Amino acid sequence: MTSKSRIFLSPPHMSGNEQKYINEAFETNWIAPLGPNVDAFEKELAEYVGSKGAAAVSSGTAAIHLALRLLGVQQGDTVFCSSLTFIASANPILYQGAEPVFIDSEPDTWNMSPVALERAMEEAKREGKLPKAVIVVNLYGQSAKMDEILAICNHYQVPVVEDAAESLGSTYKGKKSGTFGKFGIYSFNGNKIITTSGGGMLVSDDVEALQKARFLATQARDPAPHYQHSQVGYNYRMSNIVAGIGRAQLEVLDERVKARRAIFDRYVQALGDIEGIQFMPELEGTMSNRWLTTLTIDQQALGVTPMDIINALAEENIEARPVWKPLHLQPVFNGVTYYPHQEGWSVSDELFANGICLPSGSSMTIDEQNRVIDVFIKAIKR
């Protein structure tokens, strides 16, 4: 193992202003969950993305769970979900006792295939069992084909939950990612484009639904002088301290997007002309935050596998990862219904087999990036 310093995939990048809001929380003794930072963070994020409101919660997963609960998802229901994503997108379906149905990706965005979605909807309609919701994921910062997906979902009157955990700051036809569905969700996990250490946000134009989300996220406590509960609730609210971190991070979000896009461009410049390498596309009319720079390799043309490259980078103390393993291939979802992009062609399987995520942190120096590029080129020339 090299003695060179570690290059992480996507480490936190503090602005230096976080301490101001944290200190305010300490000085005013707003240490417990809720408080002025939470209120302000909700307001500031809603204004940034252009939604009517936002509810700050403990994670992106919690936000998805609350969205499904608000949509009345329950045992016996089905929920359609992108297959090429982190498991957090789908776990809340199981929390509600419902059944996931996984939808493949398509090549233009790597996100939910409208072709596969249409096929799944037609079959569900024929069987008299339309899904209660569709969870659309914006992978690695790239928006899905929202016009086509919304047209299908609206036709069948099925609400959309837009999982924008990885795409805060991205846009689709001039509108901010996460604001297209009935509900949108963001994640502020440590590896995201901005972080609160751990946390998430639920956004919607339905302000009443968000008020209900806050109620459910605070143990569903009824308005009474004593502790009274008529419904099952959750301990999902964000703390006032971490919301302070989020406020400072939000101030530099546009800078972070700019930095990640510059990192992506440098990778493309250095590696894009090599035959057998294809970078994740950016759909026309969209702007990806390029949370992670991802690419696929032609293993035959290059004579290496993604793991060969990932291991070569690891030998030089550089963290890289495969693309998400599709959920329909996960042991926990064995036997779950899956709709490929086309019969006999599963795009997400191909992306998983051939994809690599490169270090993309917004604090990455040009020297560090050159290190990654050098090791990558050596790995494919071995």
Buried (B, 14 or more C-beta within 10 A) or exposed (E): EEEEEEBBBBBBBEBEBBEEBBEBBEEEEBEEBBBBBBEBBBEBBBEBBEBEBBBBBBBBBBBBBBBBBBBEBEEEBBBBBBBBBBBBBBBBBBBBEBBBBBBBBBEBBBBBBBBBBBBBBEEBEEEEBBBBBBBBBBBBBBBBBBEBBBEBBEEBEBBBBBBBBBBBBBBBEEBBBBBBBBBBBBBBBEBBBBBBBBBBBBBBBBEEBBEBBBBBBBBBBEEEEEEEEEEEBBEBBBBBBBBBBBBBBBBBBEEBBBBBBBBBEBBBEBBEEBEBBBBBEBBEEBBBBBBBBBBBBBBEEBEBBBEBBBEBBBEBBBBBBBBBBBBBBBEEBEEBBBBBBBEEEBBBBBBBBBBBBBBBBBEBEEEBBEBBBEBBEEBBEE
